[in-house]
């Protein structure tokens, strides 16, 4: 992974979690799509949604609780991952 992409990762050990901004800012119940590394022995990566109201991670369908905020090691906004450099 390039150095620039590494700068886009946010670490939960630093108490750093997604913030609703841009198109998510005015939602009554914002859920922000992120690429995450889960806290598992193999470091699984996938897409999960940060539930800004409940302060937890929701599943890939954005409708069910997946894990507590501590269940993720690091995360990146999907918008940062898909932006044109």
Number of C-alpha atoms within 10 A of each C-alpha: 5 6 7 9 11 10 9 13 17 18 16 16 11 8 9 12 19 19 15 18 11 7 9 15 13 10 10 9 13 19 25 23 23 22 19 26 21 19 14 11 6 8 12 12 15 13 20 27 26 28 24 18 11 14 14 20 27 23 17 15 9 17 11 12 16 16 15 12 18 14 16 23 17 21 25 22 20 16 12 14 14 8 7 6 6
